[in-house]
Amino acid sequence: MTSNSTATDTTQTRTNWQVDYDADPIEIRDPVAEALGVLEPGEPFVVTYRDAVKEAGHSCPTASGAYRIVQLGLDALYPDDYPVRSEIEVQTAGPQDDAAYGVMSRIISYVTGATGDDGFSGLAGGYGGRRDLLRFDAFDPDTADPTFRFRRTDTDETVEVTYHVSDVPDGGPAIGNLQGILDESATDQQREAFADAWHRRVQVVLSDDSLFTVDAV
């Protein structure tokens, strides 16, 4: 629906979230936004986990894992300054069509701006360009767990972040209610139990740093 739609008497101006998340935001500068007057010079965009959920269209341990991967990677690369879009190369250890790497890379690209050959090429002379800063199957990891590398193009510093997905709690029997939700046979109580168990898993990923390993490369 657009602002001209007439399905309701009033236009909804905010998302009616059914769940709240406890997650620190990510702050990141964008030179193009600063040059075009979207942001004051030196001021960051503030990206929240809810923004990542909007990009993905859902909230799950994969989406929350991707959010934490990029957050921890940028924190390690930029301990004293804001990270800067167009100066961050993202390398994945898996292919673009992989179920985990595909979803995760979309969220990580959303935050960092890093894209493949279809991305923003920059203003005049390539200023702020982000094209070819996202590379799939770029290295061989030491684990089967999702692993990403983040490289500062201005300093060549690189960090590797691994997400230990097998350590994420399984959520218990209530997770089994999903099929009933999908075929519309679940009761209200089953729906509530599923949502509670599902989003507790998401929150664990957003809160538990032991699920991730960050190493300089």
C-alpha positions in Angstrom: 0.0 0.0 0.0 1.1 3.6 -0.6 0.1 6.8 1.0 -2.6 7.1 -1.6 -4.2 3.8 -0.7 -7.7 3.8 0.8 -8.0 0.4 2.4 -8.0 2.0 5.8 -9.3 5.2 7.1 -5.9 6.3 8.3 -2.4 5.7 7.0 -0.2 3.6 9.4 2.9 5.6 10.1 4.9 3.0 12.0 5.4 -0.8 12.1 3.2 -2.5 14.6 6.0 -4.7 16.1 4.8 -7.7 18.2 8.3 -8.3 19.7 10.9 -6.1 21.2 14.7 -6.8 20.9 17.5 -5.8 23.2 20.3 -5.1 20.8 22.8 -2.2 20.5 22.5 -0.2 17.2 25.3 0.0 14.6 26.6 3.4 13.8 28.2 3.9 10.4 29.3 6.9 8.3 28.4 7.3 4.7 30.5 9.7 2.7 27.9 10.0 -0.1 25.1 10.8 2.4 27.4 13.5 3.9 28.3 15.0 0.5 24.7 15.2 -0.6 23.5 16.8 2.7 21.6 13.8 4.0 23.9 13.8 7.1 26.1 16.3 8.7 29.8 15.6 8.0 31.1 13.1 10.5 27.6 12.1 11.7 26.6 8.4 11.3 23.6 6.5 10.1 22.1 4.5 13.0 21.1 1.0 12.0 19.1 -1.2 14.4 18.3 -4.9 14.4 14.8 -3.9 13.5 16.1 -2.4 10.4 17.8 -5.6 9.6 14.6 -7.5 10.2 12.8 -5.2 7.7 15.5 -5.9 5.1 15.3 -9.7 5.6 11.5 -9.8 6.1 11.8 -12.0 9.1 13.6 -12.4 12.4 15.5 -15.7 13.1 18.9 -16.9 14.4 20.3 -16.5 10.9 19.2 -12.9 10.6 20.3 -12.0 14.2 23.5 -13.9 13.6 24.3 -11.8 10.5 23.6 -8.6 12.5 26.0 -9.6 15.2 28.6 -10.8 12.7 28.7 -7.4 11.1 28.5 -5.5 14.4 31.3 -7.4 16.0 33.4 -7.2 12.8 33.0 -3.5 12.5 33.7 -3.0 16.2 37.0 -4.8 15.9 38.0 -2.9 12.8 37.0 0.5 14.1 37.6 0.5 17.9 37.9 4.3 18.1 36.0 5.6 15.1 32.8 5.1 13.1 33.1 2.6 10.3 32.8 4.1 6.9 30.8 2.8 4.0 32.9 2.5 0.7 35.9 1.6 2.8 34.8 -1.8 3.9 35.3 -5.0 1.9 33.2 -8.0 2.9 34.4 -11.5 2.1 32.4 -14.6 2.6 33.5 -18.2 3.0 30.5 -19.6 1.1 28.6 -19.1 -2.1 25.8 -16.5 -2.7 23.2 -19.2 -3.3 23.8 -20.9 0.1 20.8 -20.6 2.3 22.8 -19.1 5.2 25.3 -17.1 3.4 22.7 -15.6 1.0 20.5 -14.2 3.8 23.4 -13.1 5.9 25.2 -11.3 3.1 22.1 -9.3 2.3 21.9 -8.0 5.8 25.7 -7.4 6.0 25.5 -5.6 2.7 22.6 -3.5 3.9 24.7 -2.3 6.9 28.1 -1.9 5.2 27.0 -0.9 1.7 29.4 -3.4 0.2 27.9 -4.9 -3.0 29.0 -6.9 -6.0 29.1 -5.7 -9.6 25.5 -4.4 -9.4 26.2 -1.9 -6.6 26.6 1.9 -6.4 29.6 3.0 -8.4 30.1 6.3 -6.6 29.7 10.0 -7.3 32.0 11.7 -9.9 35.3 9.9 -10.0 33.9 7.0 -7.9 33.6 8.9 -4.6 31.9 6.7 -2.1 31.6 3.8 -4.5 30.7 0.4 -3.0 30.8 -1.8 -6.1 32.8 -5.0 -6.0 33.3 -4.8 -2.3 31.3 -8.0 -1.6 33.1 -11.2 -2.6 31.7 -14.7 -2.3 33.7 -17.9 -1.8 36.6 -15.6 -1.1 38.6 -17.9 1.3 38.6 -21.4 2.8 37.5 -21.3 6.4 38.7 -23.6 9.2 35.1 -24.5 10.1 31.8 -25.3 8.6 30.2 -22.5 10.6 29.3 -19.3 8.8 32.4 -17.2 8.5 32.9 -13.7 7.1 35.9 -11.4 6.8 35.9 -7.6 6.9 38.7 -5.6 5.4 39.4 -1.8 5.8 40.5 -0.7 2.3 42.2 2.3 3.8 44.5 0.4 6.1 44.2 -3.2 4.8 43.4 -4.4 8.3 41.2 -7.5 8.3 39.2 -9.4 10.9 37.4 -12.7 10.6 34.1 -13.4 12.4 32.7 -16.9 12.8 29.2 -17.7 14.1 28.9 -20.9 16.0 25.4 -21.8 15.0 25.5 -25.3 16.5 25.7 -23.6 20.0 22.4 -21.7 19.6 19.7 -23.2 21.9 17.2 -25.3 20.0 14.1 -23.6 21.5 12.4 -26.6 22.9 9.2 -28.4 21.8 7.3 -25.2 21.2 9.3 -24.7 18.0 7.4 -27.7 16.6 4.3 -25.6 16.5 5.5 -23.8 13.4 3.9 -26.4 11.0 0.6 -25.8 12.6 1.0 -22.1 12.2 1.8 -22.5 8.6 -1.2 -24.7 7.8 -3.4 -22.6 10.2 -4.3 -25.4 12.5 -2.4 -24.0 15.5 -4.3 -22.7 18.5 -3.7 -19.2 19.9 -1.8 -20.8 22.8 0.5 -22.8 20.4 1.1 -19.6 18.4 2.1 -17.7 21.6 4.3 -20.6 22.8 6.1 -20.7 19.4 6.7 -17.0 19.3 8.0 -16.9 22.8 10.5 -19.8 22.1 11.5 -18.5 18.7 12.3 -15.0 19.8 14.1 -16.1 22.9 16.5 -17.9 20.6 16.9 -14.7 18.5 17.6 -12.7 21.7 20.2 -15.2 22.8 22.1 -14.7 19.5 21.8 -10.9 20.0 23.2 -11.1 23.5 25.6 -14.0 23.8 29.1 -13.1 22.5 30.3 -16.6 23.2 28.5 -17.7 20.0 31.0 -15.7 17.9 34.7 -15.7 17.4 36.5 -12.6 16.2 40.1 -12.9 15.0 42.6 -10.6 13.2 43.7 -12.0 9.9 
